[in-house]
């Protein structure tokens, strides 16, 4: 028998499906009446077999829901069979932690009080940091998108596409560390994306003003005329040619058309010739002429002086009528290099990104932005559509400030020795954050809402129809109703004023490109809003006009020449002076990890973010598999967290009373305080060696009760990890590599980041931004065993040596003292082996290619370990200061 569908929620379903309340009730009553008539027929005729009622979804009389009006995405909560045991284990682990600390504090070790106290302080800090890391994972979710519904809603047959335009940013600095061929592949994957070509604009920021990057983009734009139609004709993936042709698959399995085989071979030859031209440019750039580079027309290259050059913009594709070889339009491709002058603070990558925001607002002004690093290509050509399923959702999309995709990597060794994939963070932590208020950082592969970057608050929730106030007494509603009428009239007047102001601002913007801002001095009423806008966004009428266009688009009547002139103005080095750029607008300054700080400011304005994991990874990039480069990358991230911790934007005391949720704040606090864990971690990793060298231990003789607590703690830790891996879909290898590198990075990069951050704040010592080297063509995993000199390698190597020395001394002492000394030794050995096993990837890399290890690392590590050991023997704090203790030996010497 068919049953009626569930009662509809008027707050959700009626808004989504587009049915009015009265119309829906009438149609449902009609459906119920027909069902009752059918039941009467069944009673008279009897059951003759079969399904009489059928499924209500197949019932022709049941009101159908329009496919184009259905939600574009939905949440998929983790199944209760996985998440409920996980939450119970977390609570149980907290109880066991309480019992553990109760026992540890109540049972000090009197003959090793210093060791005991140090271990207690470290363990308390580890427990607190675990709580900050754990509770944001309390509500993990996954999401599912419906691309077919997106097309039905916004791409109707016979009409122009209504999908929103997207401006895509690609940032690069040094073409010698970031090879132009990699940047070219990223740009080609963007130009070939599955999205309307008139709604895609690619902006490449060259913050190094390198002529090599400029020439490489010129070659890329020419090759794109052949590559883009080939990708769209045969629907290939991925659309970065380097990675497409490198796939070890049989490309003839599913596509056996002779035209495809012929054109693929021809395209591969074209790409090989393209690579030769790019590599030729790179080889030529190795030797810089004494007089500097010159362009084809003989004029000097404006960026010969990297620190002192004007702003440069070059439109390669889009506005100059260049089409592909089949005559189709291509997306826009614009080269941008902002102005740099001595004496100005250019704010590194964050400043370059803000320059791109302003340039794109003047030229194309798409309502959404995509940010990718130069080595992160689009691996899924429908990535933009995936993001639009959230951003363009009529209901939920209005409060979303950005959609973050996980970072996936190519070219990493099979065992992922240094945890480059970072799977635990992307597949566990980020899913947990998505269930609260969204991912906490806006890294590469992130689609923004432009209005959120401008520092505007998220739209407030509107009350459902018919609800006037939250008053309990009925008589109060009369007062609220009258107040609401007054408010409505004020709002209407305000909207009219703002509408007129928006129009007048656009007119002023178009008129004042050449004339300055004298035209607005005549009206005092228009002067005040203009001054307020200029203080926030800077003195560019065109840019100010673009900020008022919520749906994007360029103000009507503007010419390309005037817009390019204004675009040069907004990337001048003094444009941001005395404005809110970097404070409340755009990427926020004050930290080398501008992605965390920018996401934090957006969430404080009440926005929420979304984490999207498509079946096919949306973006892929390269990661430093070399240990030294990997540690420098982690150092930069940790330094940024320390800078935020020591700034006014620290989430511990900033942003209360706004839209930031408590668990989201927990996650932000954890993201800025984790470098502080380096101090207790180094101390805790040193304790095993001290215990083995002195014969002391951090816990007294363990009773049965203590044994139960210790076993319960270890089991709860293991159970928490196993359940996390289960609902996060993470393998045990990835989890274990993450644990190991947490220790390696904690005792090296995090510690140095803490020192550098304190020096920067207290002594004003600034640190240089280090660009991570991107993968080249030197062979697969060629850099895995390569060690480069860096002081970051000394702390973990020192800890390894002193713990190995401690194990040798402890075992030797047990052998010489007899059988009874082996029992107490096991606890100390387990403690030391815990440190050595966690540092094993570092040791393996160190032993892999000994001929490449700098001698200075070995010398300093052995020297520090020897000094520490001798110093400890010389001033042992646990040795009695009352002199030598004489004991009766028991032998009769007479």
C-alpha positions in Angstrom: 0.0 0.0 0.0 1.3 3.4 -0.9 1.9 5.7 2.1 2.1 9.5 2.0 5.6 11.1 2.2 6.9 12.4 5.4 5.4 15.7 6.7 7.3 18.6 5.1 9.3 21.0 7.1 8.1 24.5 6.2 11.4 26.0 7.0 13.3 23.7 4.6 11.2 21.8 2.2 8.8 24.5 1.1 11.7 26.8 0.4 13.6 24.2 -1.5 10.9 22.6 -3.6 9.1 25.8 -4.3 5.6 24.7 -3.2 3.3 27.2 -1.4 1.9 26.0 1.9 -1.8 26.2 0.8 -1.2 24.6 -2.6 0.8 21.7 -1.1 -1.9 21.0 1.5 -4.7 21.0 -1.1 -2.8 18.6 -3.4 -2.0 16.3 -0.4 -5.7 16.2 0.6 -6.6 15.3 -3.0 -4.0 12.5 -3.0 -5.3 11.1 0.3 -8.9 11.2 -1.0 -7.8 9.1 -4.1 -6.0 6.7 -1.8 -9.1 6.2 0.3 -11.1 5.6 -2.9 -8.6 2.9 -3.9 -9.0 1.2 -0.5 -12.7 1.0 -1.0 -12.2 -0.6 -4.4 -9.9 -3.2 -2.8 -12.4 -4.0 -0.1 -15.1 -4.8 -2.7 -12.9 -6.6 -5.1 -10.7 -8.5 -2.7 -7.0 -8.9 -2.9 -6.1 -10.4 -6.2 -2.3 -10.3 -5.7 0.3 -7.9 -6.7 1.1 -4.5 -5.3 -2.1 -2.5 -5.4 -0.9 0.7 -3.9 2.6 0.8 -5.4 5.3 3.1 -4.3 4.2 6.7 -3.6 7.1 8.0 -5.6 5.7 6.2 -8.7 2.2 7.3 -8.0 1.1 9.6 -10.9 -1.3 11.5 -8.6 1.3 12.4 -6.0 2.8 15.9 -6.4 6.2 15.6 -8.0 9.2 17.7 -7.0 11.0 19.6 -9.7 14.5 18.2 -10.2 15.9 21.6 -10.9 14.6 22.9 -7.5 16.1 20.2 -5.4 19.2 20.8 -3.2 22.5 20.9 -5.0 24.3 19.1 -2.2 23.6 17.2 1.0 25.4 16.3 4.2 26.2 12.6 4.9 26.7 12.2 8.6 29.1 9.4 9.7 27.1 6.3 10.6 26.1 5.9 14.3 27.8 2.5 14.4 31.1 4.2 13.9 30.7 7.6 15.5 29.0 6.6 18.8 31.7 4.2 19.9 34.2 6.8 19.0 32.6 9.4 21.3 32.2 6.9 24.1 35.9 6.0 23.9 36.8 9.8 24.0 34.8 10.2 27.2 36.2 7.1 28.7 39.7 8.2 27.8 39.1 11.5 29.6 38.0 9.6 32.7 41.1 7.4 32.5 43.3 10.6 32.1 41.8 12.0 35.3 42.6 8.8 37.2 46.1 8.7 35.6 46.9 12.2 36.7 45.4 11.6 40.2 47.8 8.7 40.6 50.8 10.4 39.1 50.5 13.5 41.2 49.7 11.6 44.4 52.8 9.3 43.9 55.9 11.4 43.4 59.4 9.9 43.0 61.4 11.2 45.9 64.8 10.2 44.7 64.1 11.6 41.2 61.9 14.5 42.0 63.1 16.7 39.1 62.5 14.0 36.5 59.1 13.3 38.0 58.0 16.9 38.0 59.2 17.5 34.5 57.3 14.5 33.2 54.1 15.6 35.0 54.3 19.1 33.4 54.9 17.6 30.0 52.1 15.1 30.3 49.6 17.7 31.5 50.4 19.8 28.4 50.1 16.8 26.1 46.6 16.1 27.6 45.5 19.7 27.2 46.7 19.8 23.6 44.9 16.5 22.9 41.6 18.0 24.2 42.0 21.0 21.9 42.7 18.7 19.0 40.0 16.1 19.8 36.8 17.9 20.5 36.6 19.7 17.1 36.3 16.2 15.6 33.1 15.5 17.6 30.7 16.0 14.7 32.4 14.7 11.5 30.4 14.8 8.3 30.9 14.1 4.6 29.2 15.8 1.7 27.7 14.8 -1.6 27.1 17.1 -4.6 24.6 16.8 -7.5 26.2 18.2 -10.7 23.2 17.2 -12.8 20.9 19.4 -10.7 23.3 22.3 -11.0 23.1 22.0 -14.8 19.3 21.7 -14.7 19.0 24.8 -12.6 21.6 27.1 -14.3 22.2 25.7 -17.8 18.9 25.5 -19.5 18.8 24.3 -23.1 18.7 27.1 -25.6 19.6 29.8 -23.1 23.0 31.3 -22.0 24.6 29.6 -19.0 23.7 31.2 -15.7 26.6 29.8 -13.8 28.5 32.4 -11.9 31.9 33.7 -13.3 35.1 32.6 -11.5 38.4 34.4 -11.3 41.3 32.0 -10.8 44.6 33.1 -9.2 47.9 31.4 -9.8 50.8 32.8 -7.7 54.5 32.3 -8.4 57.7 34.1 -7.2 60.9 32.4 -8.3 61.0 30.6 -11.7 64.2 28.8 -10.7 62.6 27.2 -7.7 59.2 27.0 -9.3 59.9 25.7 -12.8 57.9 27.5 -15.6 56.9 24.1 -17.0 55.0 23.3 -13.8 53.3 26.7 -13.8 52.4 26.2 -17.5 50.7 22.9 -16.8 48.7 24.5 -14.0 47.6 27.3 -16.3 46.7 24.8 -19.1 44.6 22.8 -16.7 42.7 26.0 -15.8 42.1 27.0 -19.4 40.7 23.6 -20.2 38.4 23.3 -17.2 34.8 22.2 -17.9 33.1 25.5 -17.4 31.7 28.2 -19.7 34.7 29.9 -21.2 33.3 33.4 -21.0 33.0 32.9 -17.2 36.6 31.9 -16.5 39.5 34.3 -16.1 43.0 33.1 -15.1 45.3 35.7 -13.4 49.0 34.7 -12.9 50.8 36.7 -10.3 54.6 37.0 -10.9 55.9 38.5 -7.7 59.4 38.1 -8.9 58.9 40.1 -12.1 60.8 37.5 -14.1 60.9 37.8 -17.8 61.2 34.0 -17.9 57.7 33.7 -16.4 56.4 36.2 -18.9 57.9 34.5 -21.9 56.7 31.1 -20.6 53.2 32.4 -20.3 53.3 33.7 -23.9 54.3 30.2 -25.1 51.6 28.7 -22.9 48.9 30.9 -24.4 50.0 29.7 -27.9 50.0 26.0 -27.0 46.6 26.4 -25.2 45.0 27.1 -28.6 45.7 23.5 -29.5 45.5 21.8 -26.1 42.1 23.2 -24.9 40.0 21.9 -27.9 41.8 18.5 -27.7 40.8 18.1 -24.0 37.2 19.1 -24.6 36.8 17.1 -27.7 37.8 13.8 -26.1 36.9 14.7 -22.5 40.3 13.6 -21.1 41.5 13.7 -17.5 43.7 15.2 -16.1 44.0 18.3 -18.3 47.6 19.1 -17.4 49.5 17.6 -20.3 52.6 16.6 -18.2 50.5 14.4 -16.0 48.1 13.2 -18.7 50.9 11.9 -20.9 52.7 10.4 -17.9 49.8 8.2 -16.9 50.8 4.5 -17.0 47.4 3.4 -18.4 46.3 1.9 -21.7 44.7 4.9 -23.3 43.3 2.7 -26.1 41.1 0.6 -23.8 38.0 2.8 -23.8 38.7 5.0 -26.8 39.5 3.2 -29.9 38.4 5.8 -32.5 41.2 6.3 -35.1 40.8 10.0 -34.8 41.6 10.0 -31.1 44.7 7.8 -31.6 45.9 10.0 -34.4 45.2 13.3 -32.6 46.7 12.1 -29.3 50.0 11.2 -31.0 50.1 14.5 -32.8 49.3 16.4 -29.5 52.0 14.5 -27.7 54.5 15.6 -30.3 53.2 19.2 -30.0 53.7 19.0 -26.2 57.2 17.7 -26.5 58.1 20.6 -28.8 56.4 23.0 -26.3 58.6 21.5 -23.5 61.7 22.0 -25.6 60.8 25.7 -26.1 60.1 26.2 -22.3 63.4 24.4 -21.3 65.2 26.5 -23.8 63.9 29.7 -22.1 65.0 28.3 -18.7 68.5 27.5 -20.0 68.8 31.0 -21.5 67.7 32.6 -18.2 70.5 31.0 -16.3 72.9 33.6 -17.5 71.6 37.2 -17.0 73.1 39.8 -19.4 75.0 42.6 -17.7 72.7 45.3 -19.1 69.6 43.2 -18.1 66.9 41.6 -20.2 65.4 43.3 -23.2 62.0 42.6 -24.8 61.5 41.8 -28.5 61.0 45.4 -29.4 64.4 46.3 -27.9 63.1 48.1 -24.8 64.6 47.0 -21.4 62.5 44.6 -19.4 60.8 46.6 -16.6 61.4 44.0 -14.0 65.2 43.8 -14.3 65.4 45.2 -10.7 63.2 42.8 -8.7 62.9 45.2 -5.8 62.3 48.3 -7.8 60.0 48.1 -10.8 56.6 49.4 -12.0 53.4 47.4 -12.1 52.9 45.2 -15.2 49.7 43.7 -16.7 49.6 41.8 -20.0 46.4 40.2 -21.4 47.4 37.1 -23.3 43.9 35.6 -24.0 40.4 36.8 -23.7 40.0 40.4 -24.7 42.2 40.5 -27.9 40.1 38.2 -30.1 42.4 35.2 -29.9 40.6 31.9 -30.5 41.6 28.3 -30.5 42.5 26.4 -33.7 38.8 25.4 -34.1 37.6 29.0 -33.8 36.2 28.7 -30.3 36.6 31.4 -27.6 39.2 30.8 -24.9 39.1 31.8 -21.2 41.0 35.0 -20.3 44.7 34.7 -19.3 46.2 37.8 -17.6 49.8 38.3 -16.4 50.2 40.5 -13.4 53.3 41.8 -11.6 52.6 44.4 -8.9 54.7 47.5 -8.4 57.6 47.2 -6.0 59.7 50.1 -4.6 62.3 50.3 -1.9 61.0 51.4 1.5 57.6 49.8 1.1 56.4 46.7 3.0 55.0 44.4 0.2 53.7 41.7 2.7 55.0 38.8 0.7 52.4 36.4 -0.7 49.4 38.0 1.1 50.2 41.3 -0.5 50.4 39.6 -3.9 47.1 37.9 -3.5 45.4 41.2 -2.4 46.8 42.8 -5.6 45.2 40.1 -7.6 41.9 40.7 -5.9 41.9 44.3 -6.9 43.1 43.7 -10.5 40.5 41.0 -11.0 37.8 43.2 -9.6 38.6 46.0 -12.0 39.0 43.8 -15.1 36.4 40.9 -14.7 35.0 41.2 -11.2 33.7 37.6 -10.9 31.7 37.0 -7.6 33.8 33.9 -6.8 37.6 33.4 -6.7 39.7 30.3 -6.9 43.3 30.3 -5.4 45.8 27.7 -6.5 49.6 27.5 -6.1 51.6 27.3 -9.3 52.3 23.6 -8.8 48.7 22.6 -8.1 46.9 21.8 -11.3 43.2 21.0 -11.7 42.9 17.2 -11.7 39.1 17.1 -12.0 37.8 19.3 -14.8 34.5 19.6 -12.9 36.1 21.1 -9.8 34.5 24.5 -10.3 31.1 22.9 -10.7 31.6 21.0 -7.5 32.2 24.2 -5.7 29.2 25.9 -7.3 26.9 23.2 -5.9 27.6 24.9 -2.5 28.2 28.5 -3.5 25.1 28.8 -5.8 22.7 26.9 -3.7 19.7 29.3 -3.2 19.4 28.6 0.5 22.6 27.3 2.1 25.0 29.0 -0.3 24.4 32.6 0.9 26.3 32.1 4.2 29.3 30.1 2.7 32.4 32.2 2.4 34.7 29.5 0.8 34.8 25.9 -0.3 38.0 24.1 0.5 39.2 21.0 -1.3 41.7 18.6 0.1 45.3 18.7 -1.1 46.5 15.6 -2.9 50.0 15.1 -4.2 51.9 13.4 -7.0 55.5 12.3 -7.0 55.6 11.1 -3.3 57.5 7.9 -2.4 55.3 4.9 -1.8 55.9 4.8 1.9 55.5 8.6 2.3 58.4 8.7 4.7 57.9 12.2 5.9 54.1 12.3 5.9 53.9 14.6 2.9 50.3 13.5 2.1 49.1 14.7 5.5 46.2 12.3 5.2 45.2 12.4 8.9 44.7 16.2 8.7 42.8 16.2 5.4 40.6 13.1 5.9 40.0 13.2 9.7 40.5 16.7 11.2 38.9 18.6 8.2 35.8 16.3 8.2 35.4 17.1 11.9 35.6 20.8 11.3 33.1 20.6 8.4 30.5 19.5 10.9 31.0 22.6 13.0 31.6 25.7 11.0 33.9 24.5 8.2 37.7 24.2 7.5 39.9 26.7 9.3 42.3 27.7 6.6 42.0 29.0 3.0 44.9 27.2 1.3 45.5 26.2 -2.3 42.4 24.7 -4.0 40.0 27.0 -2.3 37.0 28.8 -3.9 36.1 32.1 -2.2 33.1 34.4 -2.2 34.5 37.8 -3.1 32.2 39.7 -0.8 33.5 37.7 2.2 37.0 38.7 1.3 35.9 42.4 1.4 35.2 42.0 5.2 31.4 42.1 5.0 29.4 40.2 7.5 27.5 37.1 6.6 23.8 37.6 5.9 21.6 37.1 8.9 18.9 34.5 9.1 15.4 35.7 8.3 12.4 34.8 10.5 9.9 32.3 9.0 6.7 33.8 7.5 4.1 34.7 10.1 6.5 35.0 13.0 6.7 38.5 14.4 8.7 38.3 17.6 10.0 36.1 20.3 7.8 37.7 23.0 6.1 35.4 25.5 3.1 37.7 26.5 0.7 38.2 23.6 0.2 41.9 24.4 3.9 42.6 23.7 3.4 41.7 20.0 1.5 44.9 19.4 4.5 47.0 20.5 6.9 44.8 18.5 4.6 45.0 15.4 4.6 48.8 15.5 8.3 48.8 16.0 8.8 46.4 13.1 6.7 48.7 10.8 8.9 51.6 11.6 12.0 49.4 11.0 10.6 48.3 7.6 10.0 51.9 6.5 13.6 52.8 7.6 15.0 49.8 5.8 13.1 50.7 2.6 14.4 54.2 2.7 17.9 52.9 3.4 17.7 50.5 0.5 16.6 53.3 -1.8 19.5 55.4 -0.6 21.9 52.6 -1.1 20.5 51.8 -4.5 20.9 55.4 -5.6 24.3 55.5 -4.0 25.4 52.3 -5.9 24.3 53.9 -9.2 25.9 57.2 -8.4 29.1 55.5 -7.3 29.2 53.5 -10.6 28.7 56.7 -12.6 31.4 58.5 -10.6 33.7 55.5 -11.1 33.3 55.7 -14.8 33.6 59.4 -15.0 36.5 59.8 -12.6 39.0 57.4 -14.2 40.6 60.3 -16.0 39.3 63.2 -13.9 40.2 62.2 -10.4 37.6 62.7 -7.7 36.8 66.3 -8.1 33.3 65.5 -9.3 32.1 64.3 -6.0 33.2 67.4 -4.1 30.1 69.3 -5.3 27.7 67.2 -3.2 28.4 66.9 0.5 26.0 64.0 0.9 28.0 62.0 -1.6 31.3 63.0 -0.2 31.0 61.2 3.2 30.2 57.7 1.8 33.0 58.2 -0.7 35.5 59.0 2.0 34.4 55.9 4.0 34.8 53.7 1.0 38.2 55.1 0.2 39.4 54.5 3.8 38.3 50.9 3.5 39.1 50.0 -0.1 41.6 52.7 -1.3 41.3 55.6 -3.7 40.0 53.8 -6.8 36.4 54.8 -7.9 36.3 51.8 -10.3 37.3 49.3 -7.6 34.8 50.9 -5.1 32.1 50.6 -7.7 32.9 46.9 -8.2 32.6 46.1 -4.5 29.0 47.2 -4.6 28.2 44.7 -7.4 27.3 41.6 -5.3 26.7 39.5 -8.3 29.9 40.7 -10.0 30.4 42.2 -13.4 32.1 45.3 -14.7 30.2 48.6 -14.5 28.5 49.3 -17.9 30.2 51.7 -20.3 33.8 51.0 -19.2 36.4 50.6 -21.9 39.2 48.1 -21.8 41.9 50.9 -22.0 40.4 52.8 -19.0 40.0 49.6 -17.0 43.7 48.5 -17.6 44.8 52.0 -16.6 42.9 51.7 -13.3 44.2 48.1 -12.8 47.8 49.5 -12.9 46.7 52.0 -10.3 45.3 49.4 -7.9 48.6 47.4 -7.9 50.8 50.4 -7.1 52.9 49.8 -3.9 51.4 52.8 -2.1 47.7 52.0 -2.8 47.1 50.2 0.5 48.5 53.0 2.7 45.9 54.2 5.2 43.3 51.6 4.2 41.9 48.5 5.7 43.7 46.1 3.2 45.4 43.4 5.2 43.5 44.4 8.4 39.9 43.9 7.6 39.9 43.5 3.8 41.4 40.7 1.7 44.2 38.4 2.9 45.1 39.4 6.4 48.7 40.5 7.1 50.8 39.8 10.1 51.6 36.1 9.5 53.4 34.0 6.9 50.4 31.6 7.2 47.9 34.1 5.8 45.5 31.3 5.0 44.7 30.6 8.7 44.4 34.2 9.6 42.1 35.0 6.7 39.8 32.1 7.4 39.7 33.1 11.0 38.6 36.6 10.2 35.9 35.3 7.8 34.5 33.0 10.5 34.5 35.9 13.0 32.2 37.7 10.6 29.6 34.9 10.8 30.4 33.1 7.6 30.8 29.3 7.4 33.0 27.3 5.1 32.5 23.9 3.4 34.9 21.0 2.9 34.3 19.1 -0.4 35.9 15.8 -1.2 35.0 14.7 -4.8 35.4 11.1 -5.9 38.1 12.2 -8.3 40.6 14.6 -6.5 39.9 18.2 -7.5 43.5 19.3 -7.4 46.9 17.7 -7.3 50.3 19.2 -6.7 53.9 18.5 -5.7 55.3 18.2 -2.2 59.0 18.4 -1.0 60.1 14.8 -0.4 63.5 16.0 0.7 63.8 16.1 4.5 65.4 19.5 4.7 62.8 21.1 2.4 60.0 19.4 4.3 61.3 20.6 7.6 61.6 24.2 6.2 58.0 23.9 5.0 56.8 22.9 8.4 58.9 25.6 10.0 57.1 28.3 7.9 53.7 26.9 8.9 54.7 26.8 12.6 56.2 30.3 12.4 53.0 31.6 11.1 51.1 30.1 13.9 53.5 31.6 16.5 53.0 35.0 14.8 49.2 34.7 15.1 49.6 33.6 18.8 51.6 36.7 19.6 49.3 39.1 17.7 46.1 40.8 18.5 44.3 38.3 16.2 45.0 35.4 18.6 41.8 33.3 18.8 42.3 33.0 22.6 41.2 36.6 23.1 40.0 37.8 19.7 36.6 37.6 18.1 34.2 37.0 21.0 30.6 38.0 20.6 30.6 37.3 16.8 29.7 34.4 14.7 32.6 32.0 15.7 31.4 28.8 17.3 33.1 27.5 20.5 34.4 24.2 19.0 35.6 26.2 15.9 37.5 28.5 18.3 39.0 25.4 20.0 40.4 24.3 16.6 41.8 27.8 15.9 43.4 27.9 19.3 45.0 24.5 18.6 46.3 25.7 15.2 48.2 28.5 16.9 49.5 27.0 20.1 50.8 23.7 18.7 54.4 25.0 18.3 54.5 25.5 22.1 54.3 21.7 22.4 57.9 21.5 21.1 59.4 22.5 24.5 57.6 19.7 26.5 58.2 17.3 23.6 62.0 17.9 23.6 62.1 17.6 27.4 60.0 14.4 27.3 62.2 12.8 24.5 65.3 13.6 26.6 63.9 12.0 29.8 64.5 8.3 28.7 68.2 8.9 28.1 68.5 10.7 31.5 66.7 7.8 33.2 69.0 5.2 31.6 72.2 7.2 32.4 71.2 7.7 36.0 69.3 4.6 36.9 66.3 6.7 38.0 62.7 6.6 36.6 59.8 9.0 36.4 57.3 6.7 38.1 57.7 4.7 41.4 57.3 1.0 41.7 54.0 0.2 39.9 51.1 -1.3 41.9 48.3 -3.4 40.5 46.0 -0.4 40.5 48.6 1.7 38.6 49.0 -1.2 36.1 45.3 -1.2 35.4 45.3 2.6 34.8 48.4 2.5 32.6 46.9 -0.4 30.5 43.6 1.4 30.3 45.3 4.6 29.1 47.2 2.7 26.4 44.2 0.8 25.2 42.0 4.0 25.0 44.7 5.7 23.0 44.8 2.8 20.6 41.0 2.5 20.4 40.6 6.2 19.7 43.1 6.0 16.8 41.6 2.8 15.4 38.1 4.3 15.4 39.4 7.6 13.8 41.0 5.6 11.0 37.8 3.7 10.5 35.4 6.6 10.0 38.0 8.8 8.3 39.1 6.1 5.8 42.8 6.4 6.7 45.2 3.5 6.6 47.4 2.5 9.5 50.5 3.3 7.5 49.4 6.9 6.9 48.4 7.3 10.6 51.8 5.9 11.8 53.8 8.2 9.5 51.8 11.1 10.8 52.7 10.2 14.4 56.3 9.8 13.5 56.6 13.1 11.7 54.7 14.9 14.5 57.7 14.0 16.7 60.3 14.8 14.1 58.8 18.2 13.2 57.9 19.0 16.8 61.5 18.7 18.1 63.0 20.6 15.1 60.8 22.9 13.1 58.3 23.8 15.8 61.0 24.6 18.3 62.9 26.8 15.8 59.6 28.5 14.8 59.0 29.3 18.5 62.4 30.9 18.9 62.1 32.9 15.6 58.7 34.1 16.6 59.8 35.3 20.0 62.9 37.0 18.4 60.6 38.8 15.9 58.2 40.1 18.5 60.6 40.9 21.3 63.8 41.9 19.4 62.3 42.9 16.0 64.4 40.3 14.2 62.6 39.6 10.9 62.7 36.2 9.1 63.0 35.7 5.4 60.3 33.9 3.5 61.7 30.6 2.0 60.0 29.4 -1.2 59.6 25.6 -1.2 61.3 24.1 -4.2 58.9 22.4 -6.5 59.6 19.0 -8.2 61.7 19.1 -11.3 62.7 16.5 -13.9 65.7 14.9 -12.1 64.1 11.5 -11.8 61.6 9.8 -9.5 62.4 10.3 -5.8 65.9 11.6 -6.6 65.8 14.0 -3.7 64.5 11.5 -1.1 67.9 10.8 0.5 69.4 14.2 -0.3 70.4 16.1 2.9 71.0 19.8 2.7 72.7 21.6 5.5 70.2 23.1 8.0 70.3 23.6 11.7 66.8 22.0 11.8 68.5 18.6 11.6 70.6 19.0 14.8 67.9 18.5 17.5 66.4 15.2 16.3 69.8 13.8 15.6 71.0 14.8 19.1 68.0 13.2 20.6 68.6 10.0 18.6 72.3 9.8 19.8 71.7 10.4 23.5 68.8 7.9 23.5 71.0 5.3 21.7 73.8 6.0 24.2 71.3 5.6 27.0 70.1 2.3 25.8 73.7 1.0 25.5 74.6 2.3 28.9 71.4 0.9 30.5 71.9 -2.6 28.9 75.6 -2.7 29.9 74.8 -1.7 33.4 72.1 -4.5 33.6 74.5 -7.1 32.3 77.2 -6.1 34.9 74.8 -5.9 37.8 73.0 -9.2 37.3 69.6 -10.7 36.8 67.7 -8.5 39.4 68.5 -5.2 37.5 66.7 -6.3 34.3 63.2 -5.8 35.8 63.4 -2.1 36.5 65.3 -1.6 33.1 62.3 -2.7 31.0 60.3 0.5 31.7 63.3 2.8 30.9 64.1 0.8 27.7 60.5 1.0 26.5 60.5 4.8 27.1 63.8 5.2 25.1 62.7 2.9 22.3 59.4 4.9 22.0 61.6 7.9 21.1 63.9 6.0 18.7 61.0 4.4 16.9 59.3 7.8 16.3 62.5 9.2 15.0 63.2 6.2 12.8 62.2 7.9 9.4 64.8 10.5 10.2 67.4 7.9 11.1 66.6 5.9 7.9 67.0 8.9 5.7 70.2 9.8 7.6 71.7 6.3 7.0 70.4 6.0 3.4 73.1 8.1 1.7 76.0 8.7 4.2 78.2 10.2 1.5 75.7 13.1 1.2 75.4 13.9 4.9 77.1 17.1 5.8 80.0 16.4 8.3 79.0 19.5 10.3 75.7 17.8 11.3 77.4 14.7 12.6 80.1 16.8 14.4 77.6 19.1 16.2 75.2 16.3 17.1 77.9 14.1 18.6 79.5 17.1 20.4 76.2 18.2 21.9 75.3 14.7 23.0 78.8 14.2 24.6 78.7 17.5 26.4 75.2 16.8 27.7 76.2 13.3 28.9 79.4 14.5 30.6 77.7 17.5 32.2 75.0 15.2 33.6 77.6 12.9 35.1 79.5 15.9 36.5 76.5 17.6 38.1 74.0 14.8 38.9 71.2 16.5 40.8 70.0 13.1 42.2 73.4 12.3 43.9 73.5 12.9 47.6 75.4 16.1 48.6 76.2 14.9 52.1 79.3 13.0 51.0 80.0 9.4 50.2 77.5 7.0 51.9 79.4 4.2 53.5 77.6 0.9 53.9 78.6 -2.3 55.7 79.7 -4.8 53.0 79.0 -7.8 55.1 82.5 -9.3 54.7 84.7 -10.1 57.7 88.1 -8.7 56.7 89.8 -10.2 59.8 
